[in-house]
Amino acid sequence: MAMRENSLLRTPDFWHKENSKRCYEKAKEFLPGGVTANIKHFPPYPITMKRGEGAYIVDVDDNRYIDLLMGYGALALGHGHQKIKEAIEEQFQIDGTHLFGTPHEKEVSFAKRLQEHMPSLEKIRYTNSGTEATLLAVRLAYAYTGKKKIAKFEGHYHGGFEEVLYSITPTISEAGPGENPHPVPESSEIEAGTDEDTVILPFNQIEDCKNILRRYKDELAAVIVEPVQGGFIPASRSFMKQLREVTKELGIVLIFDEVKTGFRTGLQGAQGFYNIKPDLTALGKVIGGGFPFGVVGGKDEIMMESSPNKGKDLFDAQTAKQAANKSDVLFHSGTYNGHPMILAAGHATLDVLEHEYHDTEKRTNQFRKALEDMFSAYGYPMITVGTGTIFSVVLTEKERLINYRDFQKTNLQLRKQFDYCMLREGVYTKPLNRYSMATVHGDDVIESILQSTERVLQRGGLSPIRDKE
Ligand SMILES: Cc1ncc(COP(=O)(O)O)c(C=O)c1O
């Protein structure tokens, strides 16, 4: 059914941010498209920020916003948290430098702490981003199984390397049948033939997944999954349980990509929430306290593929000889891996979250309920979809979403316009993005967002919204 004209749907005419515009024009002279990551762009031009504090950020035109993006979820404590500042300063003070390029005590203390939260992390490696973490996880699975294909889910994002750059945001016309989706490249220049090494699975459709996995079982090294798609559409418990069972049965490594859900879907991540033990886990965002960081952890025997001596004693001449064969060891290295100051920021983040996570989750749930009630009062069918401290506002008449195709049928256009209106009100998120709550989103901040929401909905009128057929 066609959508009726609605004032929320009009192109915003309020976009007068002189300095942001100037920054954008200047940036284009130096940076392709004026940005250093494509995700930072949105039309007519992105807003350039210059300061952040707690729940707030300020742009170069001196507009202040409540931040709901929170560095795409990385800032679980908000901006410039005192504990993070102190941890970094103290680490610098103690170490006298900010980089050794040698082992450091914090590498071990942080690994131990992560393992206490996620016991599936029997051994741990650090990386410099979530992308590096998922890349290492996939390569570990190749090395361990000797197989060369991976399976990923339609609509799931795992970073920017070839095997996973398929079917993140495919158009439905390209994406093939719902029960057996086609791999759709997400980027130019993906090597010809690579798509044959990436199998696409439909999320939350266990029987279809089982059929596909059985078909490719001899070639599949791993299934990589965002247990909560896009950080907000949760797998059903039964889906997750059966996915674990079938991958175990078929000898396929199960990788949980918890870059978004780690320390956001509870302090044990999605694996705690679902009570599932994946073979490998990739983490990022929150655990780096807002700094570039990633973690891969998992089963000892898989992780040991990357050990320089693969468990053998290098000082034993006999085994050292065997271990010297480089092709036996999965390459993993990095100048900045296990950066002491980032590990200090990670520790500080956990110090705070271990005390404040549950209150933040409680406030998130109250906020979600208040938003749903408000949208409903103004005649807009809307559900909030999420777990823990992340959720998205989804304009739909459905009661539940199960995957990417469901989400595409919701009223994304209206959601986008709502986001632009909220920007005008001083509530920041990248249009269409999920909301990532932080410990600093207290009751007063949430109340202020609700007031802004009410003003936007009042202006928007009461026209009914329909899902796409
Ligand atoms: C689930 C997931 N995996 C991997 C990544 C990549 O992480 P990074 O941006 O740190 O490379 C992201 C980033 O948003 C993510 O959400």
Ligand as a Chemical Component Dictionary entry (heavy atoms), coordinates in Angstrom:
data_LIG
# 
_chem_comp.id                   LIG 
_chem_comp.type                 NON-POLYMER 
_chem_comp.pdbx_formal_charge   0 
_chem_comp.three_letter_code    LIG 
# 
loop_
_chem_comp_atom.comp_id 
_chem_comp_atom.atom_id 
_chem_comp_atom.alt_atom_id 
_chem_comp_atom.type_symbol 
_chem_comp_atom.charge 
_chem_comp_atom.model_Cartn_x 
_chem_comp_atom.model_Cartn_y 
_chem_comp_atom.model_Cartn_z 
_chem_comp_atom.pdbx_ordinal 
LIG C1 C1 C 0 29.976 -6.986 13.858 1  
LIG C2 C2 C 0 31.174 -6.219 13.375 2  
LIG N1 N1 N 0 32.265 -6.891 12.990 3  
LIG C3 C3 C 0 33.370 -6.252 12.580 4  
LIG C4 C4 C 0 33.418 -4.884 12.510 5  
LIG C5 C5 C 0 34.646 -4.172 12.048 6  
LIG O1 O1 O 0 35.227 -3.509 13.120 7  
LIG P1 P1 P 0 36.205 -2.245 12.880 8  
LIG O2 O2 O 0 35.346 -1.149 12.346 9  
LIG O3 O3 O 0 36.791 -1.975 14.223 10 
LIG O4 O4 O 0 37.223 -2.696 11.898 11 
LIG C6 C6 C 0 32.292 -4.148 12.893 12 
LIG C7 C7 C 0 32.290 -2.671 12.816 13 
LIG O5 O5 O 0 31.287 -2.025 12.888 14 
LIG C8 C8 C 0 31.145 -4.830 13.338 15 
LIG O6 O6 O 0 30.052 -4.175 13.720 16 
# 
loop_
_chem_comp_bond.comp_id 
_chem_comp_bond.atom_id_1 
_chem_comp_bond.atom_id_2 
_chem_comp_bond.value_order 
_chem_comp_bond.pdbx_ordinal 
LIG C1 C2 SING 1  
LIG C2 N1 SING 2  
LIG C2 C8 DOUB 3  
LIG N1 C3 DOUB 4  
LIG C3 C4 SING 5  
LIG C4 C5 SING 6  
LIG C4 C6 DOUB 7  
LIG C5 O1 SING 8  
LIG O1 P1 SING 9  
LIG P1 O2 DOUB 10 
LIG P1 O3 SING 11 
LIG P1 O4 SING 12 
LIG C6 C7 SING 13 
LIG C6 C8 SING 14 
LIG C7 O5 DOUB 15 
LIG C8 O6 SING 16 
# 
